[in-house]
Amino acid sequence: MLIATTPIIEGKEIIEYKGVVFGEVVSGANVVRDFFASITDLIGGRSGVYESKINDSRKDALRELEANARKLGANAVVGVSFDYSTLGTKSMFVVVATGTAVVIR
């Protein structure tokens, strides 16, 4: 399945729009991860632990988006975007992938 952030896919023709699809992932971090991330925040630098968790969640959201598009009979998703937010505490976050499921040829 082709997945693109653009509204079209170069060299392909969209022949049918199936609808908006989502991939939503809610992830949590544990106390130990929060502790080490807070140390990184204090001394500066990047928090590899959280970056890895967010990257994994983004990939999971894309897989869910793709699965939902397939259920609609699509073979591509265009206009994909991501949204990130926290839930309640800093240790819970949401990654949402959104796009339009289409049939291309």
VMD Tcl script that draws the C-alpha trace (Angstrom):
set ca {
  {0.00 0.00 0.00}
  {1.27 3.45 -0.89}
  {1.06 6.03 1.87}
  {1.81 9.68 1.12}
  {1.62 13.01 2.89}
  {0.79 14.66 -0.43}
  {-2.76 14.91 -1.83}
  {-1.76 12.98 -4.97}
  {0.77 10.31 -5.89}
  {2.89 11.26 -8.87}
  {2.26 8.98 -11.84}
  {-0.88 7.46 -10.32}
  {-4.52 8.28 -10.89}
  {-6.98 8.33 -8.01}
  {-10.06 6.54 -9.30}
  {-12.05 6.28 -6.07}
  {-12.13 7.97 -2.69}
  {-13.02 5.53 0.12}
  {-13.05 7.95 3.05}
  {-11.03 9.32 5.93}
  {-9.05 6.76 7.92}
  {-7.28 6.98 11.26}
  {-4.61 5.15 13.17}
  {-4.68 5.98 16.88}
  {-2.20 4.83 19.49}
  {-2.20 5.69 23.19}
  {1.13 4.93 24.84}
  {2.35 5.16 28.37}
  {5.78 5.45 29.88}
  {6.78 3.94 33.17}
  {8.20 5.53 36.31}
  {11.79 4.45 35.57}
  {11.61 5.89 32.05}
  {10.15 9.14 33.45}
  {12.98 9.35 35.99}
  {15.74 8.99 33.40}
  {13.97 11.37 31.01}
  {13.76 13.98 33.78}
  {17.52 13.67 34.35}
  {18.07 14.28 30.63}
  {15.75 17.30 30.85}
  {17.79 18.69 33.75}
  {21.21 18.26 32.18}
  {20.10 18.95 28.63}
  {20.23 16.80 25.55}
  {17.83 14.49 23.84}
  {15.74 11.87 25.56}
  {16.43 8.77 23.50}
  {14.00 6.73 25.58}
  {11.04 8.95 24.75}
  {12.13 9.47 21.15}
  {12.16 5.70 20.69}
  {8.72 5.33 22.29}
  {7.24 8.08 20.09}
  {8.85 6.59 16.97}
  {7.40 3.15 17.77}
  {3.96 4.69 18.41}
  {4.07 6.57 15.10}
  {4.86 3.32 13.26}
  {2.01 1.57 15.08}
  {-0.38 4.39 14.12}
  {0.65 4.04 10.47}
  {0.09 0.27 10.58}
  {-3.39 0.82 12.04}
  {-4.14 3.50 9.42}
  {-3.10 1.09 6.67}
  {-5.21 -1.74 8.10}
  {-8.27 0.53 8.27}
  {-7.71 1.65 4.66}
  {-7.49 -1.98 3.51}
  {-10.80 -2.74 5.23}
  {-12.38 -0.08 3.01}
  {-10.87 -1.62 -0.12}
  {-8.22 1.07 -0.65}
  {-4.75 0.48 -2.04}
  {-3.30 3.86 -1.03}
  {-3.69 6.63 1.54}
  {-3.04 10.26 0.65}
  {-2.82 13.46 2.66}
  {-1.43 11.68 5.72}
  {-0.70 13.84 8.75}
  {0.19 13.17 12.37}
  {-0.99 14.70 15.61}
  {0.69 14.25 18.98}
  {-0.75 15.11 22.37}
  {-0.53 14.12 26.02}
  {-3.26 12.60 28.16}
  {-3.59 13.51 31.80}
  {0.00 13.20 32.87}
  {3.21 13.54 30.89}
  {3.60 9.77 30.91}
  {0.62 9.14 28.58}
  {0.63 10.38 25.01}
  {-1.45 9.92 21.88}
  {-0.25 9.63 18.30}
  {-2.92 9.93 15.61}
  {-2.30 9.37 11.90}
  {-5.03 10.66 9.59}
  {-5.42 10.38 5.82}
  {-7.77 9.72 2.94}
  {-8.10 6.13 1.75}
  {-8.17 5.91 -2.04}
  {-7.98 3.47 -4.91}
  {-5.23 4.31 -7.42}
  {-4.11 2.85 -10.72}
}
mol new
graphics top color blue
foreach p $ca { graphics top sphere $p radius 0.5 }
foreach p [lrange $ca 0 end-1] q [lrange $ca 1 end] { graphics top cylinder $p $q radius 0.2 }
display resetview
